[in-house]
Each structure stands twice: as C-alpha cells, then as structure tokens.
C-alpha cells in the first residue's frame, strides 16, 4: 500500500508539472526557429565586408566588352545581396519583438509567431543563398 501511494503521488506530481505550462512545447518550437533564423543571419553577416571588397575589385574591370559586362552583372548581384541583408534586418526587426517574453504569450499569439518565424526561415535561407552565390560568382570572375 505504501508503494502504491508513492507511485500515485509521483504520478500526480508529473502530471501537474506537465500541465503547468501546456504551451511549453510551442514556446520551445518558437525559440528554436528564432535561434535558427538568427544563426543564419550571424553566419552571413560577416560576408558584407567581402561584398564591399569584391565590388571595389570589380568596378575597374567594367567596360563594354562581354567580360566587362559580366563584371557589371556581378556587381549588381553583390549590391542586390547586400541590400537584401539590410532590408531583411529592417523588416525582421519590424516583424518581431525579440525582447518579448514568449512565456506571456497566449496560444493564438504563439501560433501566429511560429507561423511568421517559419516563413522567416525560408526568407533568411534565400538571403543566404543570394549572398553566397553572388560572392562565389564574383570570386570566380576575379580569378
């Protein structure tokens, strides 16, 4: 009988702990997605100085020849990628309050922010590919 009581009490405690925050799993999902998005940003942000350097190296090579036009196209792609990052950072800051305490969000707010952050994962990955692709193309032209 004593063993049954201990097991029952332990079971009730576990059940209470699980019910204490029914949104905990969704909060963890949101935090994981936010961390992943920020990690991609942090990975490619240092490449901004590479973009500027490559533009400076390519500019003197622009002319009316086919190769010169390729250099111009590479510059345009680099500038697009740079602007993409700047625009993304501004828009991301407008979409999300990164200082907000997700533990205070209700289920509807949490779900809406998970959806927005899921969409943001695709956007930031596209931005990363744009940046890395434009850098790779510029470096190839400069070899």
C-alpha positions as CSV (number, residue, x, y, z in Angstrom):
1,X,0.0,0.0,0.0
2,X,2.8,2.4,0.9
3,X,4.5,1.8,-2.5
4,X,1.2,2.4,-4.3
5,X,0.8,5.8,-2.5
6,X,4.4,6.9,-3.5
7,X,3.8,5.9,-7.1
8,X,0.5,7.7,-7.1
9,X,1.9,10.8,-5.6
10,X,4.8,10.8,-8.1
11,X,2.4,10.3,-11.0
12,X,0.3,13.2,-9.8
13,X,3.3,15.4,-9.5
14,X,4.5,14.5,-13.0
15,X,1.0,15.2,-14.4
16,X,0.8,18.5,-12.6
17,X,4.3,19.5,-13.9
18,X,3.2,18.7,-17.5
19,X,0.0,20.6,-17.1
20,X,1.7,23.6,-15.5
21,X,2.6,25.0,-18.9
22,X,0.7,23.5,-21.8
23,X,2.3,25.9,-24.2
24,X,5.9,24.9,-23.2
25,X,6.4,22.8,-26.3
26,X,5.2,25.5,-28.7
27,X,7.4,28.1,-26.9
28,X,10.4,25.8,-27.4
29,X,9.5,25.4,-31.1
30,X,9.3,29.2,-31.5
31,X,12.6,29.7,-29.7
32,X,14.3,27.0,-31.8
33,X,13.1,28.6,-35.0
34,X,14.1,32.1,-33.9
35,X,17.6,30.7,-32.9
36,X,17.9,29.1,-36.3
37,X,17.0,32.3,-38.2
38,X,19.4,34.4,-36.1
39,X,22.1,31.8,-36.7
40,X,21.8,32.1,-40.5
41,X,22.0,35.9,-40.2
42,X,25.0,35.6,-38.0
43,X,26.7,33.2,-40.5
44,X,26.4,35.6,-43.5
45,X,26.6,39.0,-41.8
46,X,30.4,39.0,-41.8
47,X,30.2,38.4,-45.6
48,X,29.0,42.0,-46.0
49,X,32.6,43.3,-45.9
50,X,33.5,40.7,-48.5
51,X,30.8,42.0,-50.7
52,X,32.1,45.6,-50.5
53,X,35.7,44.4,-51.1
54,X,34.6,42.5,-54.2
55,X,32.6,45.4,-55.6
56,X,35.8,47.6,-55.3
57,X,37.8,45.0,-57.1
58,X,35.3,44.5,-59.9
59,X,34.5,48.2,-60.6
60,X,37.7,49.0,-62.5
61,X,37.1,45.9,-64.8
62,X,33.7,47.1,-66.0
63,X,33.6,48.1,-69.7
64,X,31.6,47.5,-72.8
65,X,33.2,44.1,-73.6
66,X,31.4,40.8,-72.8
67,X,33.8,40.2,-69.8
68,X,33.3,43.8,-68.7
69,X,29.5,43.3,-68.7
70,X,29.9,40.1,-66.7
71,X,31.8,42.2,-64.1
72,X,28.9,44.7,-64.1
73,X,26.4,41.9,-63.6
74,X,28.4,40.5,-60.7
75,X,28.5,44.0,-59.1
76,X,24.7,44.3,-59.5
77,X,24.3,40.8,-57.9
78,X,26.6,41.7,-55.0
79,X,24.7,45.0,-54.4
80,X,21.4,43.2,-54.5
81,X,22.6,40.7,-51.9
82,X,23.9,43.5,-49.7
83,X,20.6,45.3,-50.0
84,X,18.7,42.1,-49.3
85,X,20.5,41.7,-46.0
86,X,19.9,45.3,-45.0
87,X,16.3,45.1,-46.0
88,X,15.8,41.8,-44.2
89,X,17.3,43.1,-41.0
90,X,15.0,46.1,-41.0
91,X,11.9,44.1,-41.8
92,X,12.8,41.4,-39.3
93,X,13.1,44.0,-36.6
94,X,9.7,45.3,-37.5
95,X,8.0,41.9,-37.6
96,X,9.3,40.6,-34.3
97,X,9.9,41.9,-30.8
98,X,13.0,39.9,-29.9
99,X,12.8,41.1,-26.3
100,X,9.3,39.8,-25.8
101,X,8.7,37.1,-23.1
102,X,7.2,34.2,-25.0
103,X,6.0,32.7,-21.7
104,X,3.5,35.5,-21.5
105,X,2.0,34.9,-25.0
106,X,-1.4,33.2,-25.3
107,X,-1.8,30.2,-27.6
108,X,-3.1,32.3,-30.5
109,X,-0.2,34.8,-30.4
110,X,2.3,32.0,-30.0
111,X,0.9,30.1,-33.0
112,X,0.9,33.2,-35.1
113,X,4.5,33.9,-34.3
114,X,5.6,30.4,-35.0
115,X,4.0,30.7,-38.5
116,X,5.7,34.0,-39.1
117,X,9.1,32.6,-37.9
118,X,8.6,29.5,-40.1
119,X,8.2,31.8,-43.1
120,X,11.2,33.8,-42.0
121,X,13.3,30.6,-42.1
122,X,12.7,30.4,-45.8
123,X,13.4,34.1,-46.4
124,X,16.7,34.1,-44.5
125,X,17.8,30.9,-46.3
126,X,17.1,32.6,-49.6
127,X,19.0,35.6,-48.5
128,X,22.0,33.4,-47.5
129,X,22.0,31.7,-51.0
130,X,21.8,35.1,-52.7
131,X,24.8,36.4,-50.7
132,X,26.9,33.2,-51.0
133,X,26.1,32.8,-54.7
134,X,26.9,36.4,-55.6
135,X,30.2,36.2,-53.7
136,X,31.1,32.9,-55.4
137,X,30.3,34.3,-58.8
138,X,32.4,37.5,-58.2
139,X,35.3,35.5,-56.9
140,X,35.2,33.2,-60.0
141,X,35.3,36.3,-62.3
142,X,38.3,37.7,-60.4
143,X,40.4,34.6,-60.8
